[in-house]
C-alpha cells in the first residue's frame, strides 16, 4: 500500500504537503478547534506515511476521538460530523488567501486527503505533474487492493467519473422531459380521440340525447291519411297505404338509438361514462350540467336552434317532402338534398358538428343526417376505427368544426362516409 502512495507523491511533494498542513493548522479557524485539527492532521500524516488503512471512519473514531473499538458508527456519527465541519473550515481558509502553492482537500464521502499542486516546482522534467503522470498506476493498485473506495481516488481521476455521471444525468433528464411532453401533448394522439377530447375533459355529466319524435313530414302524412279515411273519400285506399307506410317509420327512431349506442361505446372506450336520454325528457339542467351530444332529430327544435347559429344547417320543404343541408354562404344551392321518404333513399347526407355554446356554457356535439343513414354514416365517421381514419387533419387543432358528408345506401345499410365540406373556427 505504501508503494501506491509513494507512486502518487514524490518526496518533494510530501515535504510540501507537510508544510501546507502546518500552515493550515495555524489558521485561527483550526487553532480554535481541537477536533477539526485532529481530524485533518491524522489522515494527512497517515497518507504521507502510506498508512491508508488508518484512514477509515471507524479507525478515525477510535484513534482520533477515543471511541470504543466496537462502537456503532451510525449511532455515533462523530467522524462524519467533524469531517463536514473540517471541510467548511478548509474552504474558508483557502477563500481568504490565494497565496498557496498547494491545497489540501477532504472530499465529501471520503476521508482520504486530496492535494492540488499549483507551483511549477512540482513538475517533472517532461513538463507534466509528477502527481498526474503516476496517477493511473496508483489508481489501479488502490482499487485492486480493495482497501480504498472509488470516491477516494485523486481528483483528476474522480473528476472524469463525475463528468460522465453529469452527462448521463443530463441525458436522463432530457428523456424524462420528452416522455412528459409526449404524455401531455396531442402530437401522438389519434384524430379520433381529439374529436371527443373537449367533451371527455369537461366537468359534469356527459349526456347523449336521442330523438323520440317522428319527423314532421311523416306525422303530417299520417294525420292526413287518417282524416281521409274518416271522411270515406275515394282516396281512402291511398290513405290506408299511407297509414301502413307511416306506421313502419318508427324504425327511424330505432336506428337513431343504435347510432347512439355506437357513440356511447366509443366514449366508454375513452373512459367516460354517459347518460342516455330521449329528447322528450331533455330538461334545461341537462344543458348546463355538462356537455351534450344530440343524435338524429333533424327537425327537433333544440337541434334546429343550435343549427341556426352555424354555417351548415338542415332545411325542410314540407310541400315537396324535400330536405337538404344548406350552406349559409351559398343559400341558393340545394346540392345536398334528399326528396321523399328518407328510409327509401339511395343517397343520404349527414353532419358532425362540435362547438362551444356560450348560451349553455358547454360543449355541444350534433351527429345528424337528413335520414337515418346519414346519421349512421356521421356516427361511423367519429366512432368507427375504420371510418375515423377519414377525419380531416384540420380538426386536430380546431376548437369548433362542422363536417358535411355523403353516404350511399346499399341494401338498407349506410356505406362509407365521404366528406364534402369542412368548416373550422
Secondary structure in CASP SS format (residue, H / E / C, confidence):
PFRMAT SS
TARGET T0000
AUTHOR 0000-0000-0000
METHOD secondary structure of the structure
MODEL  1
X C 1.00
X H 1.00
X H 1.00
X H 1.00
X H 1.00
X H 1.00
X H 1.00
X H 1.00
X C 1.00
X C 1.00
X H 1.00
X H 1.00
X H 1.00
X H 1.00
X H 1.00
X H 1.00
X H 1.00
X H 1.00
X H 1.00
X H 1.00
X H 1.00
X H 1.00
X H 1.00
X H 1.00
X H 1.00
X H 1.00
X C 1.00
X H 1.00
X H 1.00
X H 1.00
X H 1.00
X C 1.00
X C 1.00
X H 1.00
X H 1.00
X H 1.00
X H 1.00
X H 1.00
X H 1.00
X H 1.00
X H 1.00
X H 1.00
X H 1.00
X H 1.00
X H 1.00
X H 1.00
X H 1.00
X H 1.00
X H 1.00
X C 1.00
X C 1.00
X H 1.00
X H 1.00
X H 1.00
X C 1.00
X C 1.00
X H 1.00
X H 1.00
X H 1.00
X H 1.00
X H 1.00
X H 1.00
X H 1.00
X C 1.00
X C 1.00
X C 1.00
X C 1.00
X C 1.00
X C 1.00
X C 1.00
X C 1.00
X C 1.00
X C 1.00
X C 1.00
X C 1.00
X C 1.00
X C 1.00
X H 1.00
X H 1.00
X H 1.00
X H 1.00
X H 1.00
X H 1.00
X H 1.00
X H 1.00
X H 1.00
X H 1.00
X H 1.00
X H 1.00
X H 1.00
X H 1.00
X H 1.00
X H 1.00
X H 1.00
X H 1.00
X H 1.00
X C 1.00
X C 1.00
X C 1.00
X C 1.00
X C 1.00
X E 1.00
X E 1.00
X E 1.00
X E 1.00
X C 1.00
X C 1.00
X C 1.00
X C 1.00
X C 1.00
X C 1.00
X C 1.00
X C 1.00
X E 1.00
X E 1.00
X E 1.00
X E 1.00
X C 1.00
X C 1.00
X H 1.00
X H 1.00
X H 1.00
X E 1.00
X C 1.00
X C 1.00
X C 1.00
X C 1.00
X C 1.00
X E 1.00
X H 1.00
X H 1.00
X H 1.00
X H 1.00
X C 1.00
X H 1.00
X H 1.00
X H 1.00
X H 1.00
X H 1.00
X H 1.00
X H 1.00
X H 1.00
X H 1.00
X H 1.00
X H 1.00
X C 1.00
X C 1.00
X C 1.00
X C 1.00
X H 1.00
X H 1.00
X H 1.00
X C 1.00
X C 1.00
X H 1.00
X H 1.00
X H 1.00
X H 1.00
X H 1.00
X H 1.00
X H 1.00
X H 1.00
X H 1.00
X H 1.00
X H 1.00
X H 1.00
X H 1.00
X H 1.00
X H 1.00
X H 1.00
X H 1.00
X H 1.00
X H 1.00
X H 1.00
X H 1.00
X H 1.00
X H 1.00
X H 1.00
X H 1.00
X H 1.00
X H 1.00
X H 1.00
X H 1.00
X H 1.00
X C 1.00
X C 1.00
X C 1.00
X C 1.00
X C 1.00
X C 1.00
X H 1.00
X H 1.00
X H 1.00
X H 1.00
X H 1.00
X H 1.00
X H 1.00
X H 1.00
X H 1.00
X H 1.00
X H 1.00
X C 1.00
X C 1.00
X C 1.00
X C 1.00
X C 1.00
X E 1.00
X E 1.00
X E 1.00
X E 1.00
X C 1.00
X C 1.00
X C 1.00
X C 1.00
X C 1.00
X H 1.00
X H 1.00
X H 1.00
X H 1.00
X H 1.00
X H 1.00
X H 1.00
X H 1.00
X H 1.00
X H 1.00
X H 1.00
X H 1.00
X H 1.00
X H 1.00
X H 1.00
X H 1.00
X C 1.00
X C 1.00
X C 1.00
X C 1.00
X H 1.00
X H 1.00
X H 1.00
X H 1.00
X H 1.00
X H 1.00
X H 1.00
X H 1.00
X H 1.00
X H 1.00
X H 1.00
X H 1.00
X H 1.00
X H 1.00
X H 1.00
X H 1.00
X H 1.00
X H 1.00
X H 1.00
X H 1.00
X H 1.00
X H 1.00
X H 1.00
X H 1.00
X H 1.00
X H 1.00
X H 1.00
X H 1.00
X H 1.00
X H 1.00
X H 1.00
X H 1.00
X H 1.00
X H 1.00
X C 1.00
X C 1.00
X C 1.00
X C 1.00
X C 1.00
X E 1.00
X E 1.00
X E 1.00
X E 1.00
X H 1.00
X H 1.00
X H 1.00
X C 1.00
X C 1.00
X H 1.00
X H 1.00
X H 1.00
X H 1.00
X H 1.00
X C 1.00
X C 1.00
X C 1.00
X E 1.00
X E 1.00
X E 1.00
X E 1.00
X C 1.00
X C 1.00
X C 1.00
X C 1.00
X C 1.00
X H 1.00
X H 1.00
X H 1.00
X H 1.00
X H 1.00
X H 1.00
X H 1.00
X C 1.00
X C 1.00
X C 1.00
X C 1.00
X E 1.00
X E 1.00
X E 1.00
X E 1.00
X E 1.00
X E 1.00
X C 1.00
X C 1.00
X C 1.00
X C 1.00
X E 1.00
X E 1.00
X E 1.00
X E 1.00
X E 1.00
X E 1.00
X C 1.00
X C 1.00
X E 1.00
X C 1.00
X C 1.00
X C 1.00
X C 1.00
X C 1.00
X C 1.00
X E 1.00
X E 1.00
X E 1.00
X C 1.00
X C 1.00
X H 1.00
X H 1.00
X H 1.00
X C 1.00
X C 1.00
X E 1.00
X E 1.00
X E 1.00
X E 1.00
X E 1.00
X E 1.00
X E 1.00
X E 1.00
X E 1.00
X E 1.00
X E 1.00
X C 1.00
X C 1.00
X C 1.00
X C 1.00
X E 1.00
X E 1.00
X E 1.00
X E 1.00
X E 1.00
X E 1.00
X E 1.00
X E 1.00
X C 1.00
X C 1.00
X H 1.00
X H 1.00
X H 1.00
X H 1.00
X H 1.00
X H 1.00
X H 1.00
X H 1.00
X H 1.00
X H 1.00
X H 1.00
X H 1.00
X C 1.00
X C 1.00
X C 1.00
X H 1.00
X H 1.00
X H 1.00
X H 1.00
X C 1.00
X C 1.00
X H 1.00
X H 1.00
X H 1.00
X H 1.00
X C 1.00
X C 1.00
X C 1.00
X C 1.00
X E 1.00
X E 1.00
X E 1.00
X E 1.00
X E 1.00
X E 1.00
X E 1.00
X E 1.00
X E 1.00
X E 1.00
X C 1.00
X C 1.00
X E 1.00
X E 1.00
X C 1.00
X C 1.00
X C 1.00
X E 1.00
X E 1.00
X E 1.00
X E 1.00
X E 1.00
X E 1.00
X E 1.00
X C 1.00
END
